[in-house]
Amino acid sequence: MLFLLIISNWYLGFKDCLIAILLEISTLLITLLIEKRTFFKGSIYTNITSFH
């Protein structure tokens, strides 16, 4: 019984850690996508303005 309790506690802690890591990675990816999109728009804008 104690063994099961230890395993379940470890699993819950591991699950929380995994969720935290996944959230961290997803927020990082989202910020990278947003930055890349704005950078892309900015570069297109500068290219268009430099043509004139």
C-alpha positions as CSV (number, residue, x, y, z in Angstrom):
1,M,0.0,0.0,0.0
2,L,2.8,2.4,0.9
3,F,4.6,1.5,-2.3
4,L,1.4,2.4,-4.3
5,L,1.2,5.7,-2.4
6,I,4.8,6.6,-3.2
7,I,4.3,5.6,-6.9
8,S,1.1,7.7,-7.2
9,N,2.8,10.7,-5.5
10,W,5.8,10.4,-7.8
11,Y,3.5,10.1,-10.8
12,L,1.5,13.2,-9.8
13,G,4.6,15.2,-9.3
14,F,6.0,14.0,-12.6
15,K,2.7,14.9,-14.3
16,D,2.8,18.4,-12.9
17,C,6.4,18.8,-14.0
18,L,5.5,17.6,-17.5
19,I,2.6,19.9,-17.7
20,A,4.8,22.8,-16.6
21,I,7.4,21.9,-19.2
22,L,4.8,21.6,-21.9
23,L,3.3,25.0,-21.0
24,E,6.8,26.6,-21.0
25,I,7.6,25.1,-24.5
26,S,4.2,26.1,-25.9
27,T,4.5,29.7,-24.6
28,L,8.0,29.9,-26.1
29,L,6.8,28.6,-29.4
30,I,3.9,31.1,-29.5
31,T,6.1,34.0,-28.7
32,L,8.6,32.9,-31.4
33,L,5.7,32.7,-33.9
34,I,4.4,36.1,-33.0
35,E,7.9,37.7,-33.1
36,K,8.6,36.0,-36.5
37,R,5.3,37.2,-37.9
38,T,5.9,40.8,-36.8
39,F,9.5,40.6,-38.1
40,F,8.2,39.2,-41.4
41,K,5.6,42.0,-41.7
42,G,8.3,44.6,-40.8
43,S,10.7,43.3,-43.5
44,I,7.9,43.3,-46.1
45,Y,7.0,46.8,-45.1
46,T,10.6,48.0,-45.4
47,N,11.0,46.3,-48.7
48,I,7.9,48.0,-50.1
49,T,8.9,51.4,-48.7
50,S,12.5,51.0,-50.1
51,F,11.1,50.4,-53.6
52,H,9.4,53.9,-53.7
